Amino acid sequence: QVQLVESGGGLVQAGDSLRLSCAASGGTFSNYAMGWFRQTPGKEREFVAYIRSGGSTYYAESVKGRFTISRDNAKNTVSLQMNSLKPEDTAVYSCAAVYTRPGLVITKTSEYDTWGQGTQVTVSS
């Protein structure tokens, strides 16, 4: 089963950009669809973005047009480019892997097989 490690979080100002990365190991990365989620204290984990093994993508409405998810199957990585950041984007961001299911967009946390440890993103106003 694949293991995941995120990196790239930090403290930025509103309007800035940040790029998160997630490195996968221990499995066949191209067999997995990948998702990014975020969570703030006291709230449920929230879906952010999804990418199929072939590269097609899907986004939450709150980040559409600002965030871009991408993957490099040769390097076993998935990234989340976050532009025009807002204070409400502040959260712990986690990547997650789910064995690919053709034709589906998987946004429920319970469907995912493996999670990274998370990385903090803080956007100041």
DSSP file (Angstrom, degrees, kcal/mol; ACC not computed):
  #  RESIDUE AA STRUCTURE BP1 BP2  ACC     N-H-->O    O-->H-N    N-H-->O    O-->H-N    TCO  KAPPA ALPHA  PHI   PSI    X-CA   Y-CA   Z-CA
    1    1 A Q              0   0    0      0, 0.0     2,-0.1     0, 0.0    24,-0.0   0.000 360.0 360.0 360.0 144.5    0.0    0.0    0.0
    2    2 A V        -     0   0    0     26,-0.1     2,-0.3    22,-0.1    24,-0.2  -0.386 360.0-150.1 -72.9 145.4    1.2    3.5   -0.8
    3    3 A Q  E     -A   25   0A   0     22,-3.3    22,-2.0    -2,-0.1     2,-0.4  -0.888  12.5-151.4-112.0 149.1    2.6    5.8    1.9
    4    4 A L  E     -A   24   0A   0    111,-0.4     2,-0.4    -2,-0.3   113,-0.4  -0.953  14.8-176.7-129.2 139.0    2.3    9.6    1.6
    5    5 A V  E     -A   23   0A   0     18,-1.8    18,-2.8    -2,-0.4     2,-0.2  -0.979  14.0-154.5-135.2 121.9    4.3   12.5    2.8
    6    6 A E  E     +A   22   0A   0     -2,-0.4     2,-0.3    16,-0.2    16,-0.2  -0.568  16.6 169.6 -92.0 157.4    3.3   16.2    2.3
    7    7 A S  E     +A   21   0A   0     14,-2.3    14,-2.8    -2,-0.2   112,-0.1  -0.970  41.6  66.8-153.7 164.7    5.5   19.2    2.2
    8    8 A G        +     0   0    0     -2,-0.3    11,-0.3     1,-0.3    14,-0.0   0.404  58.3 136.7 106.5  -1.8    5.3   22.9    1.3
    9    9 A G        +     0   0    0     12,-0.1     2,-0.3    84,-0.1    -1,-0.3  -0.180  21.7 125.9 -70.4 171.1    3.0   24.4    3.9
   10   10 A G  E     -d  121   0B   0    110,-0.9   112,-2.8   109,-0.1     2,-0.5  -0.990  57.4 -58.5 168.3-169.6    3.8   27.7    5.6
   11   11 A L  E     +d  122   0B   0     -2,-0.3     2,-0.3   110,-0.2   112,-0.2  -0.915  54.3 160.0-106.9 123.4    2.7   31.2    6.5
   12   12 A V  E     -d  123   0B   0    110,-2.8   112,-3.0    -2,-0.5     2,-0.2  -0.855  36.1-107.3-134.8 169.7    1.8   33.5    3.7
   13   13 A Q  E >   -d  124   0B   0     -2,-0.3     3,-2.2   110,-0.2    72,-0.2  -0.638  49.9 -80.3 -96.1 157.9   -0.2   36.7    3.2
   14   14 A A  T 3  S+     0   0    0    110,-2.4    72,-0.2     1,-0.3    -1,-0.1  -0.302 119.4  27.7 -55.1 135.7   -3.6   37.0    1.5
   15   15 A G  T 3  S+     0   0    0     70,-3.0    69,-0.6     1,-0.3    -1,-0.3   0.203  96.9 117.4  93.9 -14.7   -3.1   37.1   -2.3
   16   16 A D    <   -     0   0    0     -3,-2.2    69,-2.3    69,-0.2    -1,-0.3  -0.182  59.0-123.7 -77.5 174.5    0.1   35.1   -2.2
   17   17 A S        -     0   0    0     66,-0.2     2,-0.3    67,-0.2    66,-0.2  -0.852  22.8-177.9-119.3 156.8    0.7   31.7   -3.7
   18   18 A L  E     - B   0  82A   0     64,-2.4    64,-3.3    -2,-0.3     2,-0.5  -0.985  14.4-147.3-151.9 145.4    1.9   28.4   -2.2
   19   19 A R  E     - B   0  81A   0     -2,-0.3     2,-0.3   -11,-0.3    62,-0.2  -0.972  10.9-162.4-121.5 123.1    2.7   25.0   -3.7
   20   20 A L  E     - B   0  80A   0     60,-2.6    60,-2.5    -2,-0.5     2,-0.3  -0.783   6.6-162.6 -99.2 145.2    2.1   21.8   -1.7
   21   21 A S  E     -AB   7  79A   0    -14,-2.8   -14,-2.3    -2,-0.3     2,-0.4  -0.937   8.0-162.7-126.6 152.8    3.7   18.5   -2.7
   22   22 A C  E     -AB   6  78A   0     56,-1.9    56,-2.0    -2,-0.3     2,-0.5  -0.972   8.8-157.3-136.2 118.0    2.9   15.0   -1.8
   23   23 A A  E     -AB   5  77A   0    -18,-2.8   -18,-1.8    -2,-0.4     2,-0.3  -0.838   8.8-157.1-100.7 131.2    5.4   12.2   -2.3
   24   24 A A  E     +A    4   0A   0     52,-2.8     2,-0.3    -2,-0.5   -20,-0.2  -0.816  16.1 168.1-107.8 145.7    4.2    8.6   -2.6
   25   25 A S  E     +A    3   0A   0    -22,-2.0   -22,-3.3    -2,-0.3     3,-0.1  -0.980  49.1  41.4-148.6 159.1    6.2    5.5   -1.9
   26   26 A G  S    S+     0   0    0     -2,-0.3     2,-0.3   -24,-0.2    -1,-0.1   0.537 102.0  54.0  85.5   7.3    5.6    1.8   -1.5
   27   27 A G  S    S-     0   0    0    -24,-0.1     2,-1.1   -25,-0.0    -1,-0.2  -0.919  97.1 -77.5-155.1-179.8    3.0    1.2   -4.2
   28   28 A T    >   -     0   0    0     -2,-0.3     3,-2.2     1,-0.2     4,-0.2  -0.774  42.4-163.5 -89.8  99.4    2.3    1.6   -7.9
   29   29 A F  G >  S+     0   0    0     -2,-1.1     3,-2.0     1,-0.3    -1,-0.2   0.825  82.3  61.9 -56.7 -37.9    1.4    5.3   -7.9
   30   30 A S  G 3  S+     0   0    0      1,-0.3    -1,-0.3    43,-0.2    23,-0.1   0.617  93.5  65.9 -69.3  -9.8   -0.3    5.2  -11.3
   31   31 A N  G <  S+     0   0    0     -3,-2.2    69,-3.0    68,-0.0     2,-0.4   0.540  95.1  76.0 -81.9  -7.1   -2.9    2.8   -9.9
   32   32 A Y  E <   -E   99   0B   0     -3,-2.0     2,-0.3    67,-0.2    67,-0.2  -0.853  67.1-145.6-114.3 138.8   -4.2    5.5   -7.5
   33   33 A A  E     -E   98   0B   0     65,-2.9    65,-2.5    -2,-0.4     2,-0.4  -0.712  29.9-143.0 -85.2 152.8   -6.4    8.5   -7.9
   34   34 A M  E     -EF  97  51B   0     17,-2.5    17,-2.7    -2,-0.3     2,-0.3  -0.911  16.6-170.8-125.2 146.3   -5.3   11.3   -5.5
   35   35 A G  E     -EF  96  50B   0     61,-2.6    61,-2.3    -2,-0.4     2,-0.4  -0.955  14.3-145.7-131.9 153.6   -7.1   13.9   -3.5
   36   36 A W  E     +EF  95  49B   0     13,-2.6    12,-2.5    -2,-0.3    13,-1.7  -0.969  24.2 175.8-113.6 136.4   -6.3   16.9   -1.4
   37   37 A F  E     -EF  94  47B   0     57,-2.8    57,-2.5    -2,-0.4     2,-0.3  -0.864  12.5-154.4-130.7 164.7   -8.3   17.8    1.6
   38   38 A R  E     -EF  93  46B   0      8,-2.3     8,-3.7    -2,-0.3     2,-0.4  -0.984   5.6-168.1-142.3 156.1   -8.1   20.4    4.3
   39   39 A Q  E     -E   92   0B   0     53,-1.8    53,-2.7    -2,-0.3     6,-0.1  -0.995   5.5-164.8-147.4 136.1   -9.3   20.7    7.9
   40   40 A T    >   -     0   0    0     -2,-0.4     3,-2.1     4,-0.3    51,-0.1  -0.842  48.8 -74.6-113.7 157.2   -9.6   23.4   10.5
   41   41 A P  T 3  S+     0   0    0      0, 0.0     3,-0.1     0, 0.0    -1,-0.1  -0.217 117.3  10.1 -55.3 131.6  -10.0   22.9   14.2
   42   42 A G  T 3  S+     0   0    0      1,-0.3     2,-0.3    -3,-0.0    -3,-0.0   0.460 110.6 100.1  82.0   1.4  -13.5   21.8   15.2
   43   43 A K  S <  S-     0   0    0     -3,-2.1    -1,-0.3     1,-0.0     2,-0.1  -0.814  76.6-100.7-119.6 159.8  -14.6   21.2   11.6
   44   44 A E        -     0   0    0     -2,-0.3    -4,-0.3     1,-0.1     2,-0.2  -0.380  50.4 -91.1 -69.6 152.3  -15.0   18.2    9.3
   45   45 A R        -     0   0    0     -6,-0.1     2,-0.4    -2,-0.1    -6,-0.2  -0.472  48.6-144.2 -64.6 137.1  -12.2   17.5    6.8
   46   46 A E  E     -F   38   0B   0     -8,-3.7    -8,-2.3    -2,-0.2     2,-0.1  -0.884   8.8-119.3-115.6 134.6  -13.2   19.2    3.6
   47   47 A F  E     +F   37   0B   0     -2,-0.4   -10,-0.2   -10,-0.2     3,-0.1  -0.457  34.7 167.0 -68.0 139.3  -12.6   18.1    0.0
   48   48 A V  E     -     0   0B   0    -12,-2.5    12,-2.5     1,-0.4     2,-0.3   0.704  56.4 -13.0-117.9 -54.0  -10.4   20.4   -2.1
   49   49 A A  E     -FG  36  59B   0    -13,-1.7   -13,-2.6    10,-0.2    -1,-0.4  -0.989  49.3-158.3-157.2 157.7   -9.3   18.7   -5.3
   50   50 A Y  E     -FG  35  58B   0      8,-2.4     8,-1.9    -2,-0.3     2,-0.4  -0.995   4.1-171.3-142.6 141.7   -9.1   15.4   -7.0
   51   51 A I  E     -FG  34  57B   0    -17,-2.7   -17,-2.5    -2,-0.3     6,-0.2  -0.988  16.9-138.2-138.9 130.4   -7.0   14.0   -9.9
   52   52 A R    >   -     0   0    0      4,-2.8     3,-1.4    -2,-0.4   -19,-0.1  -0.288  35.0-102.4 -76.1 167.5   -7.4   10.7  -11.7
   53   53 A S  T 3  S+     0   0    0      1,-0.3    20,-0.1     2,-0.1    -1,-0.1   0.821 124.4  53.0 -61.9 -29.6   -4.5    8.5  -12.6
   54   54 A G  T 3  S-     0   0    0      2,-0.1    -1,-0.3     1,-0.0   -21,-0.0   0.552 123.7-102.7 -83.8  -8.4   -4.8    9.7  -16.1
   55   55 A G  S <  S+     0   0    0     -3,-1.4    -2,-0.1     1,-0.3     2,-0.1   0.333  71.0 140.2 109.7  -8.0   -4.7   13.4  -15.1
   56   56 A S        -     0   0    0     -5,-0.1    -4,-2.8     1,-0.1    -1,-0.3  -0.450  37.6-151.6 -71.5 148.4   -8.3   14.6  -15.3
   57   57 A T  E     -G   51   0B   0     -6,-0.2     2,-0.3    -2,-0.1    -6,-0.2  -0.755  21.3-169.8-126.9 162.3   -9.2   16.9  -12.4
   58   58 A Y  E     -G   50   0B   0     -8,-1.9    -8,-2.4    -2,-0.3     2,-0.3  -0.979  13.8-163.2-152.0 140.5  -12.1   18.0  -10.2
   59   59 A Y  E     -G   49   0B   0     -2,-0.3   -10,-0.2   -10,-0.2     2,-0.2  -0.907  25.5-109.3-130.2 152.4  -12.3   20.9   -7.7
   60   60 A A    >>  -     0   0    0    -12,-2.5     3,-1.5    -2,-0.3     4,-1.2  -0.507  37.8-118.5 -67.8 147.8  -14.4   22.1   -4.8
   61   61 A E  T 34 S+     0   0    0      1,-0.3     3,-0.3     2,-0.2    -1,-0.1   0.838 110.9  64.1 -59.4 -32.9  -16.3   25.3   -5.8
   62   62 A S  T 34 S+     0   0    0      1,-0.2    -1,-0.3     3,-0.0   -14,-0.1   0.690 114.9  29.0 -68.2 -17.8  -14.5   27.3   -3.1
   63   63 A V  T X> S+     0   0    0     -3,-1.5     3,-2.3   -15,-0.2     4,-2.3   0.458  84.9 127.5-120.0  -5.1  -11.1   26.8   -4.8
   64   64 A K  T 3< S+     0   0    0     -4,-1.2     4,-0.1     1,-0.3   -15,-0.0  -0.308  80.7  16.5 -59.4 131.5  -12.0   26.5   -8.5
   65   65 A G  T 34 S+     0   0    0      2,-0.5    -1,-0.3     1,-0.1     3,-0.1   0.229 125.9  58.4  89.7 -14.4  -10.0   28.9  -10.6
   66   66 A R  T <4 S+     0   0    0     -3,-2.3    17,-2.0     1,-0.2     2,-0.3   0.705  99.1  52.8-113.1 -35.1   -7.4   29.5   -7.8
   67   67 A F  E  <  -C   82   0A   0     -4,-2.3    -2,-0.5    15,-0.2     2,-0.4  -0.787  60.0-165.9-107.9 148.3   -6.0   26.0   -7.1
   68   68 A T  E     -C   81   0A   0     13,-2.4    13,-3.0    -2,-0.3     2,-0.4  -0.985   5.0-157.9-134.5 123.9   -4.5   23.5   -9.5
   69   69 A I  E     +C   80   0A   0     -2,-0.4     2,-0.3    11,-0.2    11,-0.2  -0.809  21.5 165.3 -97.4 140.8   -3.9   19.9   -8.8
   70   70 A S  E     -C   79   0A   0      9,-1.9     9,-2.8    -2,-0.4     2,-0.3  -0.956  17.3-154.8-147.7 165.0   -1.3   18.0  -10.9
   71   71 A R  E     -C   78   0A   0     -2,-0.3     2,-0.5     7,-0.3     7,-0.2  -0.985  12.2-154.5-143.6 154.1    0.6   14.7  -10.7
   72   72 A D  E >>> -C   77   0A   0      5,-2.7     5,-1.8    -2,-0.3     4,-0.9  -0.907   8.8-172.1-127.3 100.8    3.8   13.3  -12.1
   73   73 A N  T 345S+     0   0    0     -2,-0.5   -43,-0.2     1,-0.2   -44,-0.1   0.770  85.6  57.7 -67.6 -24.9    3.5    9.5  -12.3
   74   74 A A  T 345S+     0   0    0      1,-0.2    -1,-0.2    -3,-0.1   -45,-0.0   0.821 115.9  35.0 -72.6 -30.0    7.1    9.1  -13.1
   75   75 A K  T <45S-     0   0    0     -3,-0.6    -2,-0.2     2,-0.2    -1,-0.2   0.406 105.9-125.5-103.3   0.1    8.2   10.9   -9.9
   76   76 A N  T  <5 +     0   0    0     -4,-0.9   -52,-2.8     1,-0.2     2,-0.3   0.902  66.1 128.4  57.9  44.4    5.3    9.5   -7.8
   77   77 A T  E   < -BC  23  72A   0     -5,-1.8    -5,-2.7   -54,-0.2     2,-0.4  -0.945  43.5-164.4-131.3 152.0    4.2   13.0   -6.7
   78   78 A V  E     -BC  22  71A   0    -56,-2.0   -56,-1.9    -2,-0.3     2,-0.3  -0.994  17.2-164.2-130.4 140.6    1.0   15.0   -6.6
   79   79 A S  E     -BC  21  70A   0     -9,-2.8    -9,-1.9    -2,-0.4     2,-0.4  -0.849  16.2-153.2-125.5 158.1    1.0   18.8   -6.2
   80   80 A L  E     -BC  20  69A   0    -60,-2.5   -60,-2.6    -2,-0.3     2,-0.6  -0.918  10.9-160.7-131.9 106.8   -1.5   21.5   -5.3
   81   81 A Q  E     -BC  19  68A   0    -13,-3.0   -13,-2.4    -2,-0.4     2,-0.6  -0.785  11.1-165.4 -87.3 121.3   -0.7   24.9   -6.6
   82   82 A M  E     +BC  18  67A   0    -64,-3.3   -64,-2.4    -2,-0.6     2,-0.3  -0.935  10.2 176.5-116.6 115.6   -2.6   27.5   -4.6
   83   83 A N        +     0   0    0    -17,-2.0   -66,-0.2    -2,-0.6   -67,-0.1  -0.738  60.2  21.2-113.3 162.9   -2.9   31.0   -5.9
   84   84 A S  S    S-     0   0    0    -69,-0.6    -1,-0.2    -2,-0.3   -67,-0.2   0.907  85.1-158.7  48.6  50.1   -4.8   34.1   -4.7
   85   85 A L        -     0   0    0    -69,-2.3   -70,-3.0    -3,-0.3   -69,-0.2  -0.254   8.0-158.2 -65.3 146.4   -4.9   32.6   -1.2
   86   86 A K    >   -     0   0    0    -72,-0.2     3,-2.3    -3,-0.1     4,-0.3  -0.846  31.5-110.5-120.5 156.0   -7.4   33.9    1.3
   87   87 A P  G >  S+     0   0    0      0, 0.0     3,-1.8     0, 0.0    36,-0.4   0.846 117.6  62.9 -55.3 -32.6   -7.5   33.8    5.1
   88   88 A E  G 3  S+     0   0    0      1,-0.3    -3,-0.0    -3,-0.0     0, 0.0   0.558  88.9  69.6 -72.3  -5.4  -10.3   31.2    4.9
   89   89 A D  G <  S+     0   0    0     -3,-2.3    -1,-0.3    34,-0.1     2,-0.2   0.527  70.7 120.7 -83.1  -6.9   -7.9   28.9    3.1
   90   90 A T    <   +     0   0    0     -3,-1.8     2,-0.3    -4,-0.3    32,-0.2  -0.402  40.9 107.1 -60.7 125.8   -6.0   28.5    6.4
   91   91 A A  E    S- H   0 121B   0     30,-2.1    30,-2.9    -2,-0.2     2,-0.6  -0.970  76.0 -79.4-178.1 171.4   -6.1   24.8    7.3
   92   92 A V  E     -EH  39 120B   0    -53,-2.7   -53,-1.8    -2,-0.3     2,-0.4  -0.889  49.1-150.6 -89.9 123.7   -4.1   21.6    7.6
   93   93 A Y  E     -EH  38 119B   0     26,-3.1    26,-2.2    -2,-0.6     2,-0.4  -0.827  16.1-176.7-102.1 133.1   -3.9   20.2    4.1
   94   94 A S  E     -E   37   0B   0    -57,-2.5   -57,-2.8    -2,-0.4     2,-0.3  -0.970  17.2-143.3-129.1 142.8   -3.6   16.5    3.5
   95   95 A C  E     -E   36   0B   0     -2,-0.4    21,-2.3   -59,-0.2     2,-0.3  -0.741  21.6-171.8 -98.1 156.7   -3.2   14.4    0.5
   96   96 A A  E     -EI  35 115B   0    -61,-2.3   -61,-2.6    -2,-0.3     2,-0.4  -0.986  12.7-141.8-148.1 153.1   -4.9   11.0    0.2
   97   97 A A  E     -EI  34 114B   0     17,-2.3    16,-2.2    -2,-0.3    17,-1.6  -0.934  13.2-178.2-122.2 141.4   -4.9    8.0   -2.2
   98   98 A V  E     -E   33   0B   0    -65,-2.5   -65,-2.9    -2,-0.4     3,-0.1  -0.999  40.1-102.5-136.0 136.1   -7.7    5.8   -3.4
   99   99 A Y  E     -E   32   0B   0     -2,-0.4   -67,-0.2   -67,-0.2   -68,-0.0  -0.360  59.1 -91.6 -59.1 132.6   -7.3    2.8   -5.7
  100  100 A T        -     0   0    0    -69,-3.0    -1,-0.1     1,-0.1   -68,-0.1  -0.111  40.8-171.7 -57.8 137.9   -8.5    4.1   -9.0
  101  101 A R    >   -     0   0    0      3,-0.2     3,-2.1    -3,-0.1    -1,-0.1  -0.910  28.7-125.4-128.6 100.6  -12.2    3.7   -9.9
  102  102 A P  T 3  S+     0   0    0      0, 0.0     3,-0.1     0, 0.0    -2,-0.0  -0.140  88.2  11.5 -53.5 133.7  -12.7    4.6  -13.6
  103  103 A G  T 3  S+     0   0    0      1,-0.2     2,-0.3     0, 0.0     0, 0.0   0.310 102.1 111.1  88.0  -8.6  -15.4    7.2  -14.2
  104  104 A L    <   -     0   0    0     -3,-2.1     2,-0.5     2,-0.0    -1,-0.2  -0.740  54.1-152.6-104.3 148.9  -15.8    8.3  -10.5
  105  105 A V        -     0   0    0     -2,-0.3     2,-0.7    -3,-0.1   -48,-0.0  -0.983  21.1-154.9-111.6 117.7  -14.9   11.5   -8.7
  106  106 A I        +     0   0    0     -2,-0.5    -2,-0.0     1,-0.1    -8,-0.0  -0.835  31.8 152.7-105.2 111.8  -14.2   10.6   -5.1
  107  107 A T        +     0   0    0     -2,-0.7     2,-0.4   -60,-0.1    -1,-0.1   0.472  41.8 100.5-114.8  -6.9  -14.8   13.4   -2.6
  108  108 A K    >   -     0   0    0      1,-0.1     3,-1.4   -62,-0.1     4,-0.4  -0.684  64.3-144.2 -86.0 131.6  -15.7   11.5    0.6
  109  109 A T  G >  S+     0   0    0     -2,-0.4     3,-1.4     1,-0.3    -1,-0.1   0.849  97.8  63.7 -61.0 -34.2  -12.9   11.0    3.1
  110  110 A S  G 3  S+     0   0    0      1,-0.3    -1,-0.3    -3,-0.0    -2,-0.0   0.684  94.8  61.5 -66.8 -16.9  -14.2    7.6    4.0
  111  111 A E  G <  S+     0   0    0     -3,-1.4    -1,-0.3   -13,-0.0     2,-0.2   0.662  84.0  97.5 -82.4 -16.4  -13.5    6.3    0.5
  112  112 A Y    <   -     0   0    0     -3,-1.4   -14,-0.2    -4,-0.4     3,-0.1  -0.500  56.5-159.7 -84.3 144.7   -9.8    7.0    0.7
  113  113 A D  S    S+     0   0    0    -16,-2.2     2,-0.3     1,-0.2   -15,-0.2   0.824  71.8  24.3 -88.3 -35.7   -7.3    4.2    1.5
  114  114 A T  E     -I   97   0B   0    -17,-1.6   -17,-2.3  -111,-0.0     2,-0.3  -0.983  61.2-165.4-141.5 143.1   -4.2    6.1    2.7
  115  115 A W  E     -I   96   0B   0     -2,-0.3  -111,-0.4   -19,-0.2   -19,-0.2  -0.944  16.4-131.2-128.6 148.5   -3.5    9.6    4.1
  116  116 A G        -     0   0    0    -21,-2.3  -111,-0.2    -2,-0.3     3,-0.1  -0.322  35.9-104.0 -82.3 178.6   -0.5   11.7    4.6
  117  117 A Q        -     0   0    0   -113,-0.4  -112,-0.1     1,-0.1   -23,-0.1   0.664  61.2-118.5 -82.6 -16.4    0.3   13.4    7.9
  118  118 A G        -     0   0    0    -23,-0.1     2,-0.4     1,-0.0   -24,-0.2   0.061  15.8-125.8  96.6 153.1   -0.8   16.9    6.8
  119  119 A T  E     - H   0  93B   0    -26,-2.2   -26,-3.1  -112,-0.1     2,-0.3  -0.999  23.7-118.6-138.6 136.7    0.9   20.2    6.4
  120  120 A Q  E     - H   0  92B   0     -2,-0.4  -110,-0.9   -28,-0.2     2,-0.5  -0.564  24.0-172.2 -81.2 131.8   -0.2   23.5    7.9
  121  121 A V  E     -dH  10  91B   0    -30,-2.9   -30,-2.1    -2,-0.3     2,-0.5  -0.993   4.7-175.7-120.3 123.8   -1.1   26.4    5.6
  122  122 A T  E     -d   11   0B   0   -112,-2.8  -110,-2.8    -2,-0.5     2,-0.6  -0.981   6.1-167.7-123.8 124.6   -1.8   29.8    7.3
  123  123 A V  E     -d   12   0B   0     -2,-0.5     2,-0.2   -36,-0.4  -110,-0.2  -0.946  10.1-155.5-114.7 116.3   -2.9   32.8    5.3
  124  124 A S  E      d   13   0B   0   -112,-3.0  -110,-2.4    -2,-0.6    -2,-0.0  -0.627 360.0 360.0 -91.7 150.3   -2.8   36.1    7.1
  125  125 A S              0   0    0     -2,-0.2    -1,-0.1  -112,-0.2  -112,-0.1   0.449 360.0 360.0 -89.8 360.0   -5.0   39.1    6.1
